[in-house]
Amino acid sequence: MPRYEFRCRTCASTFEVDRPMQASGEPADCPAGHHDTVKLLNTVGLGGKVRTAMPSGTPRAMAPPSGGGCCGGACGCG
């Protein structure tokens, strides 16, 4: 069963709710009893090489980094 993350606008706590996909858009009450909550966007990190067409003759130092991660692999995070 999918897990959805919510944040309470009243107390700023973050909590998760397990529910079927058909109920993914339904509101969820905060565990502290507050009703003003918002569903957070879940993101999936994808890794891999980035392929970019570079104009012929472009120096390698000017080519965009590849390798995935948060910065394209330039910092070694990917």
N, CA, C and O atoms as a Maestro MAE file, in Angstrom:
{
 s_m_m2io_version
 :::
 2.0.0
}

f_m_ct {
 s_m_title
 :::
 protein
 m_atom[312] {
  # First column is atom index #
  i_m_mmod_type
  r_m_x_coord
  r_m_y_coord
  r_m_z_coord
  i_m_residue_number
  s_m_chain_name
  s_m_pdb_residue_name
  s_m_pdb_atom_name
  i_m_atomic_number
  :::
  1 25 0.852 -1.174 0.000 1 A "MET " " N  " 7
  2 3 0.000 0.000 0.000 1 A "MET " " CA " 6
  3 2 0.900 1.240 0.000 1 A "MET " " C  " 6
  4 15 1.862 1.307 0.765 1 A "MET " " O  " 8
  5 25 0.594 2.213 -0.849 2 A "PRO " " N  " 7
  6 3 1.420 3.422 -0.914 2 A "PRO " " CA " 6
  7 2 1.363 4.233 0.380 2 A "PRO " " C  " 6
  8 15 0.374 4.217 1.112 2 A "PRO " " O  " 8
  9 25 2.453 4.935 0.627 3 A "ARG " " N  " 7
  10 3 2.567 5.790 1.802 3 A "ARG " " CA " 6
  11 2 2.657 7.240 1.321 3 A "ARG " " C  " 6
  12 15 3.452 7.558 0.436 3 A "ARG " " O  " 8
  13 25 1.850 8.102 1.900 4 A "TYR " " N  " 7
  14 3 1.813 9.514 1.521 4 A "TYR " " CA " 6
  15 2 2.249 10.368 2.703 4 A "TYR " " C  " 6
  16 15 1.918 10.080 3.853 4 A "TYR " " O  " 8
  17 25 2.997 11.422 2.399 5 A "GLU " " N  " 7
  18 3 3.517 12.301 3.443 5 A "GLU " " CA " 6
  19 2 2.700 13.590 3.473 5 A "GLU " " C  " 6
  20 15 2.401 14.175 2.432 5 A "GLU " " O  " 8
  21 25 2.350 14.017 4.664 6 A "PHE " " N  " 7
  22 3 1.572 15.231 4.879 6 A "PHE " " CA " 6
  23 2 2.301 16.135 5.864 6 A "PHE " " C  " 6
  24 15 3.119 15.674 6.660 6 A "PHE " " O  " 8
  25 25 1.993 17.428 5.800 7 A "ARG " " N  " 7
  26 3 2.511 18.400 6.774 7 A "ARG " " CA " 6
  27 2 1.331 19.175 7.338 7 A "ARG " " C  " 6
  28 15 0.440 19.608 6.607 7 A "ARG " " O  " 8
  29 25 1.350 19.338 8.648 8 A "CYS " " N  " 7
  30 3 0.316 20.104 9.333 8 A "CYS " " CA " 6
  31 2 0.679 21.583 9.253 8 A "CYS " " C  " 6
  32 15 1.794 21.974 9.599 8 A "CYS " " O  " 8
  33 25 -0.248 22.384 8.805 9 A "ARG " " N  " 7
  34 3 -0.007 23.833 8.718 9 A "ARG " " CA " 6
  35 2 -0.127 24.504 10.078 9 A "ARG " " C  " 6
  36 15 0.363 25.617 10.265 9 A "ARG " " O  " 8
  37 25 -0.767 23.845 11.020 10 A "THR " " N  " 7
  38 3 -0.950 24.426 12.350 10 A "THR " " CA " 6
  39 2 0.287 24.240 13.222 10 A "THR " " C  " 6
  40 15 0.786 25.198 13.812 10 A "THR " " O  " 8
  41 25 0.787 22.989 13.302 11 A "CYS " " N  " 7
  42 3 1.927 22.726 14.191 11 A "CYS " " CA " 6
  43 2 3.221 22.402 13.444 11 A "CYS " " C  " 6
  44 15 4.255 22.174 14.071 11 A "CYS " " O  " 8
  45 25 3.173 22.380 12.112 12 A "ALA " " N  " 7
  46 3 4.336 22.159 11.240 12 A "ALA " " CA " 6
  47 2 4.927 20.755 11.350 12 A "ALA " " C  " 6
  48 15 6.041 20.524 10.881 12 A "ALA " " O  " 8
  49 25 4.208 19.817 11.958 13 A "SER " " N  " 7
  50 3 4.727 18.449 12.017 13 A "SER " " CA " 6
  51 2 4.504 17.762 10.671 13 A "SER " " C  " 6
  52 15 3.584 18.107 9.930 13 A "SER " " O  " 8
  53 25 5.355 16.790 10.369 14 A "THR " " N  " 7
  54 3 5.247 15.998 9.152 14 A "THR " " CA " 6
  55 2 4.900 14.577 9.570 14 A "THR " " C  " 6
  56 15 5.474 14.044 10.521 14 A "THR " " O  " 8
  57 25 3.959 13.965 8.857 15 A "PHE " " N  " 7
  58 3 3.539 12.614 9.184 15 A "PHE " " CA " 6
  59 2 3.195 11.857 7.914 15 A "PHE " " C  " 6
  60 15 2.954 12.456 6.866 15 A "PHE " " O  " 8
  61 25 3.175 10.526 8.016 16 A "GLU " " N  " 7
  62 3 2.892 9.677 6.866 16 A "GLU " " CA " 6
  63 2 1.590 8.918 7.087 16 A "GLU " " C  " 6
  64 15 1.219 8.591 8.214 16 A "GLU " " O  " 8
  65 25 0.904 8.648 5.970 17 A "VAL " " N  " 7
  66 3 -0.355 7.921 6.001 17 A "VAL " " CA " 6
  67 2 -0.303 6.834 4.937 17 A "VAL " " C  " 6
  68 15 0.015 7.114 3.781 17 A "VAL " " O  " 8
  69 25 -0.613 5.592 5.316 18 A "ASP " " N  " 7
  70 3 -0.746 4.492 4.360 18 A "ASP " " CA " 6
  71 2 -2.196 4.440 3.910 18 A "ASP " " C  " 6
  72 15 -3.109 4.381 4.734 18 A "ASP " " O  " 8
  73 25 -2.406 4.463 2.581 19 A "ARG " " N  " 7
  74 3 -3.764 4.379 2.053 19 A "ARG " " CA " 6
  75 2 -3.716 3.927 0.607 19 A "ARG " " C  " 6
  76 15 -2.682 4.057 -0.047 19 A "ARG " " O  " 8
  77 25 -4.819 3.398 0.098 20 A "PRO " " N  " 7
  78 3 -4.835 2.971 -1.305 20 A "PRO " " CA " 6
  79 2 -4.703 4.176 -2.241 20 A "PRO " " C  " 6
  80 15 -5.010 5.306 -1.863 20 A "PRO " " O  " 8
  81 25 -4.248 3.920 -3.448 21 A "MET " " N  " 7
  82 3 -4.049 4.997 -4.422 21 A "MET " " CA " 6
  83 2 -5.350 5.738 -4.708 21 A "MET " " C  " 6
  84 15 -5.324 6.941 -4.971 21 A "MET " " O  " 8
  85 25 -6.480 5.048 -4.663 22 A "GLN " " N  " 7
  86 3 -7.765 5.693 -4.922 22 A "GLN " " CA " 6
  87 2 -8.073 6.778 -3.900 22 A "GLN " " C  " 6
  88 15 -8.846 7.693 -4.183 22 A "GLN " " O  " 8
  89 25 -7.483 6.687 -2.729 23 A "ALA " " N  " 7
  90 3 -7.722 7.657 -1.653 23 A "ALA " " CA " 6
  91 2 -6.570 8.640 -1.501 23 A "ALA " " C  " 6
  92 15 -6.502 9.355 -0.501 23 A "ALA " " O  " 8
  93 25 -5.663 8.690 -2.476 24 A "SER " " N  " 7
  94 3 -4.465 9.523 -2.334 24 A "SER " " CA " 6
  95 2 -4.771 11.015 -2.204 24 A "SER " " C  " 6
  96 15 -4.007 11.736 -1.562 24 A "SER " " O  " 8
  97 25 -5.849 11.489 -2.783 25 A "GLY " " N  " 7
  98 3 -6.171 12.911 -2.734 25 A "GLY " " CA " 6
  99 2 -7.009 13.334 -1.545 25 A "GLY " " C  " 6
  100 15 -7.286 14.521 -1.375 25 A "GLY " " O  " 8
  101 25 -7.414 12.383 -0.721 26 A "GLU " " N  " 7
  102 3 -8.243 12.723 0.433 26 A "GLU " " CA " 6
  103 2 -7.412 13.415 1.512 26 A "GLU " " C  " 6
  104 15 -6.227 13.117 1.663 26 A "GLU " " O  " 8
  105 25 -8.023 14.336 2.263 27 A "PRO " " N  " 7
  106 3 -7.288 15.007 3.340 27 A "PRO " " CA " 6
  107 2 -6.950 14.039 4.465 27 A "PRO " " C  " 6
  108 15 -7.580 12.992 4.615 27 A "PRO " " O  " 8
  109 25 -5.951 14.407 5.248 28 A "ALA " " N  " 7
  110 3 -5.542 13.601 6.401 28 A "ALA " " CA " 6
  111 2 -5.405 14.512 7.611 28 A "ALA " " C  " 6
  112 15 -4.831 15.597 7.522 28 A "ALA " " O  " 8
  113 25 -5.935 14.066 8.736 29 A "ASP " " N  " 7
  114 3 -5.814 14.844 9.973 29 A "ASP " " CA " 6
  115 2 -4.447 14.613 10.604 29 A "ASP " " C  " 6
  116 15 -3.914 13.504 10.567 29 A "ASP " " O  " 8
  117 25 -3.892 15.661 11.177 30 A "CYS " " N  " 7
  118 3 -2.633 15.604 11.908 30 A "CYS " " CA " 6
  119 2 -2.805 14.686 13.124 30 A "CYS " " C  " 6
  120 15 -3.877 14.673 13.729 30 A "CYS " " O  " 8
  121 25 -1.779 13.922 13.491 31 A "PRO " " N  " 7
  122 3 -1.868 13.086 14.691 31 A "PRO " " CA " 6
  123 2 -2.189 13.893 15.955 31 A "PRO " " C  " 6
  124 15 -2.703 13.341 16.928 31 A "PRO " " O  " 8
  125 25 -1.885 15.200 15.941 32 A "ALA " " N  " 7
  126 3 -2.193 16.046 17.098 32 A "ALA " " CA " 6
  127 2 -3.641 16.554 17.059 32 A "ALA " " C  " 6
  128 15 -4.067 17.292 17.947 32 A "ALA " " O  " 8
  129 25 -4.402 16.147 16.010 33 A "GLY " " N  " 7
  130 3 -5.811 16.519 15.943 33 A "GLY " " CA " 6
  131 2 -6.125 17.728 15.078 33 A "GLY " " C  " 6
  132 15 -7.287 18.125 14.986 33 A "GLY " " O  " 8
  133 25 -5.129 18.323 14.444 34 A "HIS " " N  " 7
  134 3 -5.375 19.478 13.578 34 A "HIS " " CA " 6
  135 2 -5.901 19.017 12.218 34 A "HIS " " C  " 6
  136 15 -5.584 17.919 11.761 34 A "HIS " " O  " 8
  137 25 -6.695 19.854 11.585 35 A "HIS " " N  " 7
  138 3 -7.306 19.481 10.310 35 A "HIS " " CA " 6
  139 2 -6.683 20.184 9.112 35 A "HIS " " C  " 6
  140 15 -6.913 19.762 7.979 35 A "HIS " " O  " 8
  141 25 -5.905 21.238 9.320 36 A "ASP " " N  " 7
  142 3 -5.319 22.010 8.224 36 A "ASP " " CA " 6
  143 2 -3.988 21.383 7.805 36 A "ASP " " C  " 6
  144 15 -2.927 21.784 8.284 36 A "ASP " " O  " 8
  145 25 -4.054 20.398 6.908 37 A "THR " " N  " 7
  146 3 -2.850 19.699 6.459 37 A "THR " " CA " 6
  147 2 -2.735 19.790 4.946 37 A "THR " " C  " 6
  148 15 -3.704 20.074 4.243 37 A "THR " " O  " 8
  149 25 -1.537 19.545 4.470 38 A "VAL " " N  " 7
  150 3 -1.281 19.565 3.031 38 A "VAL " " CA " 6
  151 2 -0.450 18.332 2.683 38 A "VAL " " C  " 6
  152 15 0.468 17.954 3.411 38 A "VAL " " O  " 8
  153 25 -0.795 17.715 1.551 39 A "LYS " " N  " 7
  154 3 -0.046 16.547 1.083 39 A "LYS " " CA " 6
  155 2 1.229 17.034 0.432 39 A "LYS " " C  " 6
  156 15 1.202 17.949 -0.391 39 A "LYS " " O  " 8
  157 25 2.354 16.424 0.798 40 A "LEU " " N  " 7
  158 3 3.643 16.815 0.247 40 A "LEU " " CA " 6
  159 2 3.910 16.047 -1.039 40 A "LEU " " C  " 6
  160 15 3.456 14.915 -1.203 40 A "LEU " " O  " 8
  161 25 4.631 16.657 -1.925 41 A "LEU " " N  " 7
  162 3 4.996 16.031 -3.190 41 A "LEU " " CA " 6
  163 2 6.152 15.083 -2.953 41 A "LEU " " C  " 6
  164 15 7.194 15.488 -2.437 41 A "LEU " " O  " 8
  165 25 5.982 13.837 -3.322 42 A "ASN " " N  " 7
  166 3 7.047 12.855 -3.212 42 A "ASN " " CA " 6
  167 2 7.854 12.870 -4.493 42 A "ASN " " C  " 6
  168 15 7.295 12.904 -5.589 42 A "ASN " " O  " 8
  169 25 9.153 12.844 -4.357 43 A "THR " " N  " 7
  170 3 10.011 12.803 -5.525 43 A "THR " " CA " 6
  171 2 10.844 11.542 -5.487 43 A "THR " " C  " 6
  172 15 11.165 11.022 -4.418 43 A "THR " " O  " 8
  173 25 11.185 11.066 -6.642 44 A "VAL " " N  " 7
  174 3 12.010 9.873 -6.748 44 A "VAL " " CA " 6
  175 2 13.329 10.292 -7.367 44 A "VAL " " C  " 6
  176 15 13.357 10.859 -8.460 44 A "VAL " " O  " 8
  177 25 14.414 10.015 -6.674 45 A "GLY " " N  " 7
  178 3 15.730 10.348 -7.210 45 A "GLY " " CA " 6
  179 2 16.117 9.354 -8.292 45 A "GLY " " C  " 6
  180 15 16.079 8.144 -8.073 45 A "GLY " " O  " 8
  181 25 16.481 9.851 -9.432 46 A "LEU " " N  " 7
  182 3 16.899 9.001 -10.530 46 A "LEU " " CA " 6
  183 2 18.362 9.244 -10.815 46 A "LEU " " C  " 6
  184 15 18.805 10.391 -10.874 46 A "LEU " " O  " 8
  185 25 19.098 8.200 -10.988 47 A "GLY " " N  " 7
  186 3 20.515 8.317 -11.311 47 A "GLY " " CA " 6
  187 2 20.744 7.921 -12.747 47 A "GLY " " C  " 6
  188 15 19.836 7.432 -13.420 47 A "GLY " " O  " 8
  189 25 21.922 8.125 -13.205 48 A "GLY " " N  " 7
  190 3 22.255 7.741 -14.564 48 A "GLY " " CA " 6
  191 2 23.030 8.835 -15.254 48 A "GLY " " C  " 6
  192 15 23.274 9.905 -14.696 48 A "GLY " " O  " 8
  193 25 23.401 8.549 -16.449 49 A "LYS " " N  " 7
  194 3 24.183 9.497 -17.236 49 A "LYS " " CA " 6
  195 2 23.256 10.448 -17.978 49 A "LYS " " C  " 6
  196 15 22.184 10.063 -18.445 49 A "LYS " " O  " 8
  197 25 23.689 11.685 -18.075 50 A "VAL " " N  " 7
  198 3 22.961 12.688 -18.829 50 A "VAL " " CA " 6
  199 2 23.653 12.821 -20.176 50 A "VAL " " C  " 6
  200 15 24.862 13.041 -20.244 50 A "VAL " " O  " 8
  201 25 22.889 12.687 -21.232 51 A "ARG " " N  " 7
  202 3 23.473 12.821 -22.566 51 A "ARG " " CA " 6
  203 2 22.997 14.136 -23.158 51 A "ARG " " C  " 6
  204 15 21.796 14.376 -23.282 51 A "ARG " " O  " 8
  205 25 23.944 14.981 -23.521 52 A "THR " " N  " 7
  206 3 23.630 16.273 -24.102 52 A "THR " " CA " 6
  207 2 24.417 16.425 -25.392 52 A "THR " " C  " 6
  208 15 25.620 16.163 -25.431 52 A "THR " " O  " 8
  209 25 23.738 16.846 -26.435 53 A "ALA " " N  " 7
  210 3 24.428 17.082 -27.698 53 A "ALA " " CA " 6
  211 2 25.180 18.401 -27.597 53 A "ALA " " C  " 6
  212 15 24.588 19.440 -27.304 53 A "ALA " " O  " 8
  213 25 26.477 18.356 -27.839 54 A "MET " " N  " 7
  214 3 27.312 19.553 -27.796 54 A "MET " " CA " 6
  215 2 27.723 19.910 -29.217 54 A "MET " " C  " 6
  216 15 27.965 19.026 -30.038 54 A "MET " " O  " 8
  217 25 27.801 21.200 -29.505 55 A "PRO " " N  " 7
  218 3 28.252 21.612 -30.831 55 A "PRO " " CA " 6
  219 2 29.653 21.069 -31.110 55 A "PRO " " C  " 6
  220 15 30.479 20.946 -30.205 55 A "PRO " " O  " 8
  221 25 29.898 20.751 -32.361 56 A "SER " " N  " 7
  222 3 31.199 20.229 -32.755 56 A "SER " " CA " 6
  223 2 32.282 21.233 -32.384 56 A "SER " " C  " 6
  224 15 32.137 22.432 -32.621 56 A "SER " " O  " 8
  225 25 33.363 20.736 -31.803 57 A "GLY " " N  " 7
  226 3 34.486 21.594 -31.432 57 A "GLY " " CA " 6
  227 2 34.373 22.206 -30.053 57 A "GLY " " C  " 6
  228 15 35.248 22.983 -29.671 57 A "GLY " " O  " 8
  229 25 33.325 21.892 -29.275 58 A "THR " " N  " 7
  230 3 33.180 22.441 -27.931 58 A "THR " " CA " 6
  231 2 34.220 21.805 -27.026 58 A "THR " " C  " 6
  232 15 34.317 20.579 -26.970 58 A "THR " " O  " 8
  233 25 35.011 22.621 -26.309 59 A "PRO " " N  " 7
  234 3 36.003 22.059 -25.395 59 A "PRO " " CA " 6
  235 2 35.334 21.198 -24.322 59 A "PRO " " C  " 6
  236 15 34.241 21.521 -23.858 59 A "PRO " " O  " 8
  237 25 35.983 20.118 -23.936 60 A "ARG " " N  " 7
  238 3 35.447 19.196 -22.945 60 A "ARG " " CA " 6
  239 2 35.158 19.909 -21.619 60 A "ARG " " C  " 6
  240 15 34.204 19.552 -20.929 60 A "ARG " " O  " 8
  241 25 35.957 20.900 -21.258 61 A "ALA " " N  " 7
  242 3 35.769 21.622 -19.990 61 A "ALA " " CA " 6
  243 2 34.447 22.380 -19.968 61 A "ALA " " C  " 6
  244 15 33.924 22.679 -18.894 61 A "ALA " " O  " 8
  245 25 33.898 22.695 -21.145 62 A "MET " " N  " 7
  246 3 32.636 23.431 -21.198 62 A "MET " " CA " 6
  247 2 31.435 22.500 -21.261 62 A "MET " " C  " 6
  248 15 30.299 22.965 -21.168 62 A "MET " " O  " 8
  249 25 31.653 21.213 -21.415 63 A "ALA " " N  " 7
  250 3 30.547 20.260 -21.501 63 A "ALA " " CA " 6
  251 2 29.869 20.152 -20.146 63 A "ALA " " C  " 6
  252 15 30.534 20.232 -19.113 63 A "ALA " " O  " 8
  253 25 28.546 19.971 -20.136 64 A "PRO " " N  " 7
  254 3 27.842 19.836 -18.862 64 A "PRO " " CA " 6
  255 2 28.269 18.558 -18.154 64 A "PRO " " C  " 6
  256 15 28.612 17.571 -18.804 64 A "PRO " " O  " 8
  257 25 28.249 18.572 -16.807 65 A "PRO " " N  " 7
  258 3 28.621 17.371 -16.062 65 A "PRO " " CA " 6
  259 2 27.604 16.268 -16.306 65 A "PRO " " C  " 6
  260 15 26.449 16.538 -16.636 65 A "PRO " " O  " 8
  261 25 28.033 15.038 -16.144 66 A "SER " " N  " 7
  262 3 27.113 13.923 -16.282 66 A "SER " " CA " 6
  263 2 27.314 12.966 -15.115 66 A "SER " " C  " 6
  264 15 28.306 13.053 -14.391 66 A "SER " " O  " 8
  265 25 26.375 12.064 -14.942 67 A "GLY " " N  " 7
  266 3 26.519 11.073 -13.896 67 A "GLY " " CA " 6
  267 2 25.391 11.098 -12.898 67 A "GLY " " C  " 6
  268 15 25.375 10.273 -11.984 67 A "GLY " " O  " 8
  269 25 24.439 12.013 -13.032 68 A "GLY " " N  " 7
  270 3 23.292 12.041 -12.133 68 A "GLY " " CA " 6
  271 2 23.591 12.767 -10.850 68 A "GLY " " C  " 6
  272 15 24.535 13.555 -10.790 68 A "GLY " " O  " 8
  273 25 22.814 12.522 -9.833 69 A "GLY " " N  " 7
  274 3 22.969 13.208 -8.561 69 A "GLY " " CA " 6
  275 2 22.317 14.589 -8.606 69 A "GLY " " C  " 6
  276 15 21.696 14.957 -9.604 69 A "GLY " " O  " 8
  277 25 22.457 15.328 -7.551 70 A "CYS " " N  " 7
  278 3 21.785 16.611 -7.440 70 A "CYS " " CA " 6
  279 2 22.385 17.681 -8.336 70 A "CYS " " C  " 6
  280 15 21.714 18.653 -8.683 70 A "CYS " " O  " 8
  281 25 23.642 17.506 -8.711 71 A "CYS " " N  " 7
  282 3 24.293 18.546 -9.519 71 A "CYS " " CA " 6
  283 2 24.873 17.965 -10.802 71 A "CYS " " C  " 6
  284 15 25.775 18.556 -11.395 71 A "CYS " " O  " 8
  285 25 24.367 16.814 -11.234 72 A "GLY " " N  " 7
  286 3 24.892 16.212 -12.431 72 A "GLY " " CA " 6
  287 2 26.166 15.439 -12.191 72 A "GLY " " C  " 6
  288 15 26.808 15.020 -13.154 72 A "GLY " " O  " 8
  289 25 26.560 15.232 -10.946 73 A "GLY " " N  " 7
  290 3 27.741 14.464 -10.626 73 A "GLY " " CA " 6
  291 2 28.985 15.291 -10.390 73 A "GLY " " C  " 6
  292 15 30.037 14.732 -10.078 73 A "GLY " " O  " 8
  293 25 28.902 16.614 -10.530 74 A "ALA " " N  " 7
  294 3 30.079 17.462 -10.393 74 A "ALA " " CA " 6
  295 2 30.649 17.452 -8.976 74 A "ALA " " C  " 6
  296 15 31.852 17.647 -8.800 74 A "ALA " " O  " 8
  297 25 29.821 17.231 -7.978 75 A "CYS " " N  " 7
  298 3 30.309 17.250 -6.604 75 A "CYS " " CA " 6
  299 2 30.603 15.847 -6.061 75 A "CYS " " C  " 6
  300 15 31.048 15.702 -4.922 75 A "CYS " " O  " 8
  301 25 30.359 14.832 -6.865 76 A "GLY " " N  " 7
  302 3 30.597 13.470 -6.415 76 A "GLY " " CA " 6
  303 2 29.437 12.873 -5.649 76 A "GLY " " C  " 6
  304 15 29.577 11.798 -5.067 76 A "GLY " " O  " 8
  305 25 28.290 13.543 -5.634 77 A "CYS " " N  " 7
  306 3 27.145 13.030 -4.881 77 A "CYS " " CA " 6
  307 2 26.406 11.940 -5.627 77 A "CYS " " C  " 6
  308 15 25.667 11.168 -5.016 77 A "CYS " " O  " 8
  309 25 26.588 11.861 -6.929 78 A "GLY " " N  " 7
  310 3 25.802 10.920 -7.721 78 A "GLY " " CA " 6
  311 2 26.522 9.671 -7.937 78 A "GLY " " C  " 6
  312 15 26.002 8.764 -8.588 78 A "GLY " " O  " 8
  :::
 }
 m_bond[311] {
  # First column is bond index #
  i_m_from
  i_m_to
  i_m_order
  :::
  1 1 2 1
  2 2 3 1
  3 3 4 2
  4 3 5 1
  5 5 6 1
  6 6 7 1
  7 7 8 2
  8 7 9 1
  9 9 10 1
  10 10 11 1
  11 11 12 2
  12 11 13 1
  13 13 14 1
  14 14 15 1
  15 15 16 2
  16 15 17 1
  17 17 18 1
  18 18 19 1
  19 19 20 2
  20 19 21 1
  21 21 22 1
  22 22 23 1
  23 23 24 2
  24 23 25 1
  25 25 26 1
  26 26 27 1
  27 27 28 2
  28 27 29 1
  29 29 30 1
  30 30 31 1
  31 31 32 2
  32 31 33 1
  33 33 34 1
  34 34 35 1
  35 35 36 2
  36 35 37 1
  37 37 38 1
  38 38 39 1
  39 39 40 2
  40 39 41 1
  41 41 42 1
  42 42 43 1
  43 43 44 2
  44 43 45 1
  45 45 46 1
  46 46 47 1
  47 47 48 2
  48 47 49 1
  49 49 50 1
  50 50 51 1
  51 51 52 2
  52 51 53 1
  53 53 54 1
  54 54 55 1
  55 55 56 2
  56 55 57 1
  57 57 58 1
  58 58 59 1
  59 59 60 2
  60 59 61 1
  61 61 62 1
  62 62 63 1
  63 63 64 2
  64 63 65 1
  65 65 66 1
  66 66 67 1
  67 67 68 2
  68 67 69 1
  69 69 70 1
  70 70 71 1
  71 71 72 2
  72 71 73 1
  73 73 74 1
  74 74 75 1
  75 75 76 2
  76 75 77 1
  77 77 78 1
  78 78 79 1
  79 79 80 2
  80 79 81 1
  81 81 82 1
  82 82 83 1
  83 83 84 2
  84 83 85 1
  85 85 86 1
  86 86 87 1
  87 87 88 2
  88 87 89 1
  89 89 90 1
  90 90 91 1
  91 91 92 2
  92 91 93 1
  93 93 94 1
  94 94 95 1
  95 95 96 2
  96 95 97 1
  97 97 98 1
  98 98 99 1
  99 99 100 2
  100 99 101 1
  101 101 102 1
  102 102 103 1
  103 103 104 2
  104 103 105 1
  105 105 106 1
  106 106 107 1
  107 107 108 2
  108 107 109 1
  109 109 110 1
  110 110 111 1
  111 111 112 2
  112 111 113 1
  113 113 114 1
  114 114 115 1
  115 115 116 2
  116 115 117 1
  117 117 118 1
  118 118 119 1
  119 119 120 2
  120 119 121 1
  121 121 122 1
  122 122 123 1
  123 123 124 2
  124 123 125 1
  125 125 126 1
  126 126 127 1
  127 127 128 2
  128 127 129 1
  129 129 130 1
  130 130 131 1
  131 131 132 2
  132 131 133 1
  133 133 134 1
  134 134 135 1
  135 135 136 2
  136 135 137 1
  137 137 138 1
  138 138 139 1
  139 139 140 2
  140 139 141 1
  141 141 142 1
  142 142 143 1
  143 143 144 2
  144 143 145 1
  145 145 146 1
  146 146 147 1
  147 147 148 2
  148 147 149 1
  149 149 150 1
  150 150 151 1
  151 151 152 2
  152 151 153 1
  153 153 154 1
  154 154 155 1
  155 155 156 2
  156 155 157 1
  157 157 158 1
  158 158 159 1
  159 159 160 2
  160 159 161 1
  161 161 162 1
  162 162 163 1
  163 163 164 2
  164 163 165 1
  165 165 166 1
  166 166 167 1
  167 167 168 2
  168 167 169 1
  169 169 170 1
  170 170 171 1
  171 171 172 2
  172 171 173 1
  173 173 174 1
  174 174 175 1
  175 175 176 2
  176 175 177 1
  177 177 178 1
  178 178 179 1
  179 179 180 2
  180 179 181 1
  181 181 182 1
  182 182 183 1
  183 183 184 2
  184 183 185 1
  185 185 186 1
  186 186 187 1
  187 187 188 2
  188 187 189 1
  189 189 190 1
  190 190 191 1
  191 191 192 2
  192 191 193 1
  193 193 194 1
  194 194 195 1
  195 195 196 2
  196 195 197 1
  197 197 198 1
  198 198 199 1
  199 199 200 2
  200 199 201 1
  201 201 202 1
  202 202 203 1
  203 203 204 2
  204 203 205 1
  205 205 206 1
  206 206 207 1
  207 207 208 2
  208 207 209 1
  209 209 210 1
  210 210 211 1
  211 211 212 2
  212 211 213 1
  213 213 214 1
  214 214 215 1
  215 215 216 2
  216 215 217 1
  217 217 218 1
  218 218 219 1
  219 219 220 2
  220 219 221 1
  221 221 222 1
  222 222 223 1
  223 223 224 2
  224 223 225 1
  225 225 226 1
  226 226 227 1
  227 227 228 2
  228 227 229 1
  229 229 230 1
  230 230 231 1
  231 231 232 2
  232 231 233 1
  233 233 234 1
  234 234 235 1
  235 235 236 2
  236 235 237 1
  237 237 238 1
  238 238 239 1
  239 239 240 2
  240 239 241 1
  241 241 242 1
  242 242 243 1
  243 243 244 2
  244 243 245 1
  245 245 246 1
  246 246 247 1
  247 247 248 2
  248 247 249 1
  249 249 250 1
  250 250 251 1
  251 251 252 2
  252 251 253 1
  253 253 254 1
  254 254 255 1
  255 255 256 2
  256 255 257 1
  257 257 258 1
  258 258 259 1
  259 259 260 2
  260 259 261 1
  261 261 262 1
  262 262 263 1
  263 263 264 2
  264 263 265 1
  265 265 266 1
  266 266 267 1
  267 267 268 2
  268 267 269 1
  269 269 270 1
  270 270 271 1
  271 271 272 2
  272 271 273 1
  273 273 274 1
  274 274 275 1
  275 275 276 2
  276 275 277 1
  277 277 278 1
  278 278 279 1
  279 279 280 2
  280 279 281 1
  281 281 282 1
  282 282 283 1
  283 283 284 2
  284 283 285 1
  285 285 286 1
  286 286 287 1
  287 287 288 2
  288 287 289 1
  289 289 290 1
  290 290 291 1
  291 291 292 2
  292 291 293 1
  293 293 294 1
  294 294 295 1
  295 295 296 2
  296 295 297 1
  297 297 298 1
  298 298 299 1
  299 299 300 2
  300 299 301 1
  301 301 302 1
  302 302 303 1
  303 303 304 2
  304 303 305 1
  305 305 306 1
  306 306 307 1
  307 307 308 2
  308 307 309 1
  309 309 310 1
  310 310 311 1
  311 311 312 2
  :::
 }
}
